[in-house]
């Protein structure tokens, strides 16, 4: 009993210490944009100034960059944001695990589910934001579905029975449950009622993304005219067999007003797709996402997830019953390294695709860049065999992860 009591007292204390971390007033390293030595001064959790330093061998051989921002993450370490047993403790667990991977901001992503589940889970997520430490790393939520294509292949691993046409009044209920926290929604433009829904969402400050759809060129054009700004995991959430001329990929690629989010884990897209998408959209309109599922970070094997049996292999999760991928298991930092290897883009561009670009899409004006007045959400990292290795993660000027 005594031991139990001690554990109960110690756990919150230990957690508080890890969550709070140590404040830092300055950092030295190589700026990620061109590798030159810099000193970054931090004051009151914000970047005060960035000072160039003379070349000197004593400057640590680590890169300094803004913390990674992941706008699509379904869960991590066994915690599922759409699951039936979501808790605030679970959200704390995910956030801390993501800090280790250099993610300082993320949008917990709730996918297609029953009306009750969506309301319940958004309420829990909104509740988590009353924790000031969590709020620092969760600028909002992403709702992927339930207003997507019900057609096999396009719906991916979303359950058909919960997919429904867009309903603004229903969405308002979710937004209320979420404390107005839903910042991004993925919808299919060809579903009846989608275009007016998109218009309304955009008018209400929500970023609309097109995904899990089989929209025609006209549907996509109308959706963009209504304010859709992004394509969710372009090249995925799409049937294996499509018409070579008339398919949803070309019109999204060719539309200059659409940015794209892509999963560059080496499994969800071929190298050639990544290169092509990048050549078309460029470093300003490409956003890297992990799309990690709750199983990310766990041991490979078969798992029952919700009402589905899925197979976790290293870095990717499959849904064998419908022969589709069910999501990824690679942390975002790996996508950054893969992006450089696949496209030969610079470190600066690859990092921007996982920091500046998602922040700009969501109109988050104080994260995603190393600039005076921006939040001191920073990562220090090295690169080994083309992979980003996080050495230190800083949120709001405090160390939240230090590699031992
Ligand atoms: Zn998806």
Boltz pocket constraint, residues with backbone or C-beta under 6 A from the ligand:
constraints:
  - pocket:
      binder: B
      contacts: [[A, 144], [A, 156], [A, 211], [A, 212], [A, 233], [A, 237]]
      max_distance: 6.0
